[in-house]
Amino acid sequence: MNKIDNNHRFVKIGLFKVILWGIVVCLVLGTLFFTSSMRVGPVKKMRGILLLEYVGIIKDKRSDLELIQALESRDEVEQFNAVTAIAHKRYTPENAEALLDYLRSDMGTKRVKQFAVWALGELHAPEAKEYLSSLRGNKNFDRTEVDKAIKKIEGKIPKPFWRR
């Protein structure tokens, strides 16, 4: 009987150590993930900041009007930040129209315009569907991203639960 209890005790201690080590490894990997940087478009941002922005925990404090004005800036980083901030806000026809105007204009780089296509998909902007369809043959835009944005607008790819 004593042998069985000792074996049972070793199993409990072994399971406890496995769980504890699993938690330690997750904390270390999470810290590395949140502190490492990643190149996103024209700027380098921390992965953790990008994740927190996407989930909606960190929000840009600028108003819609300020973000729309930032799209007209000559600074590529400012344009990129404005496009991503608009994508993380709630849909308004003004925001969608500003992104469409940005795509139609000569301003901006290819990379930032690609993010504007993504942002229109994130907003699920119905007025952008026709324009995005016309971009399918354009070599300056990634066809898979354009198709994905159109599918989001059509509702074939739903919004994440935290953005509803």
matplotlib code that plots the C-alpha trace (Angstrom):
import matplotlib.pyplot as plt

x = [0.0, 2.8, 4.4, 1.2, 1.0, 4.6, 4.0, 0.8, 2.8, 5.4, 2.7, 1.2, 4.6, 5.5, 2.2, 2.7, 6.2, 5.0, 2.2, 4.6, 7.2, 4.5, 3.5, 7.1, 7.7, 4.5, 5.5, 9.0, 7.7, 4.9, 7.5, 9.7, 6.7, 5.6, 9.1, 10.2, 9.6, 8.2, 8.3, 4.7, 4.6, 6.8, 7.2, 8.6, 6.2, 6.3, 4.3, 2.6, 1.4, 0.1, -1.8, -3.2, -4.3, -6.0, -7.9, -8.9, -7.2, -5.0, -6.9, -5.7, -7.0, -7.3, -10.7, -11.9, -11.3, -7.7, -7.1, -8.6, -6.3, -3.3, -4.0, -3.0, 0.3, 3.5, 5.0, 4.6, 4.7, 1.9, -0.2, 0.4, -0.6, -3.7, -4.8, -4.3, -6.1, -9.1, -9.2, -9.4, -12.3, -15.9, -17.3, -18.4, -19.1, -16.7, -13.8, -14.5, -14.8, -11.5, -9.7, -11.2, -10.1, -6.6, -6.5, -7.6, -5.1, -1.5, -0.4, 1.1, 3.3, 2.4, 2.7, 0.5, -2.1, -2.1, -2.9, -5.7, -7.2, -6.9, -8.5, -11.5, -12.0, -11.6, -14.3, -16.6, -17.3, -20.0, -19.3, -15.7, -16.7, -17.1, -13.8, -11.9, -13.3, -11.7, -8.3, -8.2, -6.3, -4.0, -0.5, 0.2, -2.2, -1.9, -4.9, -5.3, -5.5, -8.1, -10.1, -9.9, -11.1, -14.1, -15.0, -15.0, -17.3, -19.6, -19.7, -18.0, -15.3, -16.9, -15.6, -13.7, -16.0, -14.2, -14.9, -18.7]
y = [0.0, 2.4, 1.8, 2.8, 6.1, 6.9, 6.4, 8.5, 11.3, 11.2, 11.5, 14.6, 16.2, 15.4, 16.9, 20.0, 20.5, 20.1, 22.7, 25.1, 24.8, 25.2, 28.5, 29.7, 28.9, 30.7, 33.8, 33.8, 33.3, 35.9, 38.4, 37.8, 38.1, 41.4, 42.9, 41.9, 44.3, 43.6, 45.5, 46.4, 48.4, 51.4, 51.4, 49.1, 48.4, 46.2, 43.0, 43.4, 46.9, 45.7, 42.9, 45.3, 47.7, 45.0, 43.7, 47.2, 47.7, 50.5, 53.0, 56.1, 59.2, 61.3, 62.1, 60.9, 64.3, 64.4, 60.9, 61.9, 65.0, 62.8, 60.8, 63.9, 64.2, 63.7, 61.5, 57.8, 56.8, 59.3, 58.0, 54.4, 55.3, 57.1, 54.1, 51.6, 53.8, 54.2, 50.4, 49.9, 52.4, 51.7, 52.1, 55.5, 56.5, 59.4, 57.1, 54.7, 57.6, 59.0, 55.7, 55.4, 59.0, 58.1, 55.0, 57.0, 59.8, 60.0, 60.3, 57.5, 54.6, 51.2, 49.6, 52.1, 51.9, 48.1, 48.7, 51.0, 48.1, 46.0, 48.8, 49.0, 45.2, 45.7, 48.4, 46.2, 49.3, 48.4, 51.4, 50.1, 46.8, 48.1, 50.0, 47.1, 44.8, 47.2, 46.7, 43.0, 43.3, 46.1, 44.9, 47.4, 45.6, 42.1, 40.2, 38.0, 41.0, 42.6, 39.4, 39.1, 42.6, 42.0, 38.8, 40.8, 43.4, 40.7, 39.1, 35.9, 36.6, 37.7, 40.4, 39.1, 38.9, 41.8, 44.1, 43.5]
z = [0.0, 0.8, -2.6, -4.4, -2.4, -3.2, -7.0, -6.8, -5.0, -7.8, -10.5, -8.7, -8.4, -12.0, -13.3, -11.1, -12.5, -16.1, -15.6, -13.9, -16.6, -19.2, -17.6, -17.4, -21.1, -22.1, -20.1, -21.7, -25.2, -24.7, -23.4, -26.5, -28.8, -27.3, -27.2, -30.6, -33.5, -36.9, -40.2, -41.2, -44.4, -44.2, -40.4, -37.8, -34.9, -31.9, -32.5, -29.2, -30.1, -33.4, -31.6, -29.0, -31.8, -33.8, -30.8, -30.0, -26.6, -27.9, -30.0, -31.9, -30.1, -33.2, -34.6, -38.0, -39.5, -38.2, -39.7, -43.0, -43.1, -42.2, -45.4, -47.3, -45.6, -47.7, -44.9, -45.7, -42.0, -41.2, -44.1, -42.9, -39.4, -40.6, -42.8, -40.0, -37.5, -39.8, -40.3, -36.6, -36.1, -36.7, -40.2, -41.3, -45.0, -44.6, -43.6, -46.4, -48.9, -47.7, -48.2, -51.7, -52.5, -51.3, -53.5, -56.5, -55.9, -57.0, -53.4, -51.3, -52.0, -53.3, -49.8, -48.1, -50.9, -50.3, -46.7, -47.7, -49.7, -46.5, -44.4, -46.7, -46.2, -42.4, -42.5, -44.6, -46.7, -49.3, -51.5, -52.0, -53.6, -57.2, -57.0, -55.5, -58.2, -60.8, -59.1, -59.7, -62.9, -61.7, -61.2, -58.5, -56.1, -54.7, -56.2, -53.1, -50.8, -53.1, -53.3, -49.5, -49.0, -51.4, -49.5, -46.2, -47.7, -49.1, -45.6, -46.7, -44.2, -40.9, -38.6, -35.6, -32.5, -30.8, -33.7, -34.0]

ax = plt.figure().add_subplot(projection="3d")
ax.plot(x, y, z, "-o")
ax.set_aspect("equal")
plt.show()
